[in-house]
């Protein structure tokens, strides 16, 4: 035979007591949730982290005249020597090129011909950029 808690006199009908019981149940539930989630996830951690660099390197092709075209590489970090990178690109792809100073974009590397894929692969292999940091534009 079951004896209800009311008959034992254990249940208090006071509304503040009921609120307190409800809050204790909610607190136990929240503690259980913390146990189930081993680490907290911050969706804005990448946005607030200064070490994560979201700057892209843009590689574009521009049609000059007729069959002639030129490839531009824009967005390299200032810590790199643009002249050294240009020298290596010119030797690797047997093309001519120059570094120009743009008012809005800063230093831009210009290469003769369509060197988009070559320049992209070179930047990844040299460790200058990761593949997901490179955006190739044109045609």
Residue pairs with C-beta under 8 A, 6 or more apart in sequence:
5 11
12 18
46 52
53 133
55 75
55 77
55 133
56 75
56 133
56 134
56 135
57 73
57 74
57 75
57 76
57 123
57 128
57 129
57 133
57 134
57 135
58 72
58 73
58 74
58 75
58 135
58 137
59 71
59 72
59 73
59 74
59 116
59 119
59 120
59 134
59 135
59 136
59 137
60 71
60 72
60 74
60 116
60 136
60 137
60 138
61 69
61 70
61 71
61 72
61 114
61 116
61 137
61 138
61 139
62 69
62 70
62 71
62 72
62 138
63 69
64 70
68 112
69 113
69 114
70 110
70 111
70 112
70 113
71 110
71 111
71 112
71 113
71 114
71 115
71 116
71 119
72 108
72 109
72 110
72 111
73 108
73 109
73 111
73 119
73 123
74 102
74 105
74 106
74 108
74 109
75 105
76 82
76 85
76 107
76 109
76 128
76 129
78 106
78 107
80 128
82 99
82 107
82 109
83 99
85 109
85 126
85 128
86 97
86 98
86 99
86 109
88 122
88 126
89 95
89 97
89 109
89 111
89 115
89 119
89 122
90 96
90 97
90 111
92 118
92 122
93 111
93 113
93 115
93 118
93 119
93 122
95 111
95 112
95 113
95 115
96 111
96 112
97 109
97 110
97 111
97 112
98 109
98 110
99 107
99 108
99 109
99 110
100 107
100 108
100 110
101 107
101 108
102 108
111 119
116 136
116 138
117 136
120 131
120 134
120 136
123 129
123 134
124 130
124 131
124 134
